[in-house]
Amino acid sequence: MFKRILVPMDGSNGAMKALDMAIQMQKNTGGELLMVTVFRHHSLLEASTSMVRPADPGSIDQALREHAKEVADAAKKHAVEKGASAPRAFVKNGPPARTIVKFAKEHDADLIVLGSRGLGDREGYLLGSVSHKVTSLASCPVMVV
């Protein structure tokens, strides 16, 4: 039924529940499992409160990219341990909801499975949650877990 299932990953419990659901669906349908972790560029003002270590100043974007890669790698490892067949993980930069939807279109995803609550509670309160935005922007079905 679903040839390509996309799971956005942010490391939250909700994302892990969505991943587990997608893994079960992949086992039942034999489709492809894709995971994407999205990080967002931060301005210089936001960088002033960055998590970058003083001994290794690097850029905030590099630190965020590395963290996103760790999240993606952990999700892929989890998927393999749970029996997923050839899962693929990607890291992208941009506004989360729009980047997820764009990625889904570019990879011909038949379904997006995502957690109802991620790590962006403050932003969700002010702007609307990522899951809400993805459901309104996506051209394919979206399952919110």
Number of C-alpha atoms within 10 A of each C-alpha: 11 15 14 19 25 27 30 32 30 24 18 15 15 19 24 22 16 22 29 20 16 28 26 14 17 22 14 11 13 16 20 21 26 22 24 24 26 24 21 15 16 15 10 10 8 10 14 11 9 16 12 17 9 7 6 7 11 11 14 20 18 12 16 20 20 14 17 24 20 15 22 24 18 15 27 23 14 17 22 14 9 13 13 22 15 13 19 16 22 18 20 17 16 13 13 21 21 15 20 27 23 15 17 24 14 9 13 14 22 19 21 26 24 28 22 17 18 20 14 13 13 10 11 16 9 8 10 13 19 24 23 15 16 22 18 12 15 18 16 16 13 21 17 17 18
